[in-house]
């Protein structure tokens, strides 16, 4: 998942019960709970299609956002 460069991003990945898990955290804040679940216009100035693609390709996407940052944990599809 691509994250805007204006935020310092931390990345971690590991295997849990034979599943790959990836986590991205940054200081950004998501105000729209449907970010990445609803398609955006092809002409959207800030993109937004990356989160949609991640939601379509992964078994599970968990996003936790607070006023001080956001953590996104993805579980890619197996096989």
C-alpha atoms as a printed R data frame, in Angstrom:
   type eleno elety resid chain resno       x       y       z
1  ATOM     1    CA   UNK     A     1   0.000   0.000   0.000
2  ATOM     2    CA   UNK     A     2   1.396   3.385  -0.907
3  ATOM     3    CA   UNK     A     3   1.310   6.090   1.717
4  ATOM     4    CA   UNK     A     4   1.708   9.830   1.026
5  ATOM     5    CA   UNK     A     5   5.350  10.811   1.564
6  ATOM     6    CA   UNK     A     6   4.412  13.732   3.798
7  ATOM     7    CA   UNK     A     7   3.976  11.283   6.683
8  ATOM     8    CA   UNK     A     8   6.685   9.233   8.328
9  ATOM     9    CA   UNK     A     9   5.610   5.630   7.749
10 ATOM    10    CA   UNK     A    10   6.547   2.553   9.731
11 ATOM    11    CA   UNK     A    11   6.241  -0.867   8.105
12 ATOM    12    CA   UNK     A    12   6.321  -4.335   9.629
13 ATOM    13    CA   UNK     A    13   5.499  -7.797   8.321
14 ATOM    14    CA   UNK     A    14   5.426 -11.219   9.900
15 ATOM    15    CA   UNK     A    15   3.922 -14.680   9.561
16 ATOM    16    CA   UNK     A    16   1.113 -15.683  11.910
17 ATOM    17    CA   UNK     A    17  -0.403 -19.175  11.669
18 ATOM    18    CA   UNK     A    18   0.876 -19.605   8.105
19 ATOM    19    CA   UNK     A    19  -0.504 -16.204   7.035
20 ATOM    20    CA   UNK     A    20   1.532 -13.198   5.978
21 ATOM    21    CA   UNK     A    21   0.520 -10.056   7.878
22 ATOM    22    CA   UNK     A    22   1.678  -6.532   6.966
23 ATOM    23    CA   UNK     A    23   1.185  -3.387   9.047
24 ATOM    24    CA   UNK     A    24   1.685   0.239   8.037
25 ATOM    25    CA   UNK     A    25   1.436   3.061  10.548
26 ATOM    26    CA   UNK     A    26   1.756   6.785  10.035
27 ATOM    27    CA   UNK     A    27   0.613  10.106  11.469
28 ATOM    28    CA   UNK     A    28  -2.154  10.554   8.894
29 ATOM    29    CA   UNK     A    29  -5.847  10.542   9.815
30 ATOM    30    CA   UNK     A    30  -8.689   9.007   7.789
31 ATOM    31    CA   UNK     A    31 -11.932  10.905   8.244
32 ATOM    32    CA   UNK     A    32 -14.008   8.752   5.856
33 ATOM    33    CA   UNK     A    33 -14.759   5.265   7.261
34 ATOM    34    CA   UNK     A    34 -15.381   3.967   3.716
35 ATOM    35    CA   UNK     A    35 -11.937   4.946   2.415
36 ATOM    36    CA   UNK     A    36 -10.745   2.093   0.215
37 ATOM    37    CA   UNK     A    37 -14.142   0.426   0.053
38 ATOM    38    CA   UNK     A    38 -15.871   2.760  -2.405
39 ATOM    39    CA   UNK     A    39 -14.332   3.473  -5.838
40 ATOM    40    CA   UNK     A    40 -13.067   7.011  -6.416
41 ATOM    41    CA   UNK     A    41 -13.255   8.997  -9.621
42 ATOM    42    CA   UNK     A    42 -10.499   8.377 -12.144
43 ATOM    43    CA   UNK     A    43  -9.974  12.154 -12.020
44 ATOM    44    CA   UNK     A    44  -9.599  12.398  -8.235
45 ATOM    45    CA   UNK     A    45  -6.636  14.707  -7.547
46 ATOM    46    CA   UNK     A    46  -5.361  12.753  -4.527
47 ATOM    47    CA   UNK     A    47  -5.638   9.264  -6.009
48 ATOM    48    CA   UNK     A    48  -7.191   6.861  -3.510
49 ATOM    49    CA   UNK     A    49  -7.258   3.820  -5.738
50 ATOM    50    CA   UNK     A    50  -4.448   2.074  -3.846
51 ATOM    51    CA   UNK     A    51  -6.579   1.427  -0.775
52 ATOM    52    CA   UNK     A    52  -9.392   0.106  -2.983
53 ATOM    53    CA   UNK     A    53  -6.966  -2.284  -4.690
54 ATOM    54    CA   UNK     A    54  -5.658  -3.517  -1.327
55 ATOM    55    CA   UNK     A    55  -9.222  -4.206  -0.159
56 ATOM    56    CA   UNK     A    56  -9.913  -6.203  -3.309
57 ATOM    57    CA   UNK     A    57  -6.711  -8.266  -3.119
58 ATOM    58    CA   UNK     A    58  -6.588  -9.062   0.589
59 ATOM    59    CA   UNK     A    59  -8.614 -11.442   2.714
60 ATOM    60    CA   UNK     A    60  -8.740  -8.900   5.536
61 ATOM    61    CA   UNK     A    61  -7.904  -5.192   5.842
62 ATOM    62    CA   UNK     A    62  -8.129  -3.578   9.271
63 ATOM    63    CA   UNK     A    63  -7.770   0.175   9.662
64 ATOM    64    CA   UNK     A    64  -7.563   1.882  13.023
65 ATOM    65    CA   UNK     A    65  -7.399   5.675  12.925
66 ATOM    66    CA   UNK     A    66  -7.152   8.233  15.708
67 ATOM    67    CA   UNK     A    67  -6.448  11.972  15.680
68 ATOM    68    CA   UNK     A    68  -2.718  11.205  16.071
69 ATOM    69    CA   UNK     A    69  -2.277   8.471  13.448
70 ATOM    70    CA   UNK     A    70  -3.513   5.533  11.444
71 ATOM    71    CA   UNK     A    71  -2.544   1.871  11.455
72 ATOM    72    CA   UNK     A    72  -3.465  -0.393   8.547
73 ATOM    73    CA   UNK     A    73  -3.017  -4.147   8.879
74 ATOM    74    CA   UNK     A    74  -3.464  -6.315   5.797
75 ATOM    75    CA   UNK     A    75  -3.747 -10.075   5.386
76 ATOM    76    CA   UNK     A    76  -3.053 -10.884   1.712
77 ATOM    77    CA   UNK     A    77  -4.962 -13.705   0.047
78 ATOM    78    CA   UNK     A    78  -3.234 -17.041   0.149
79 ATOM    79    CA   UNK     A    79  -2.370 -19.174  -2.814
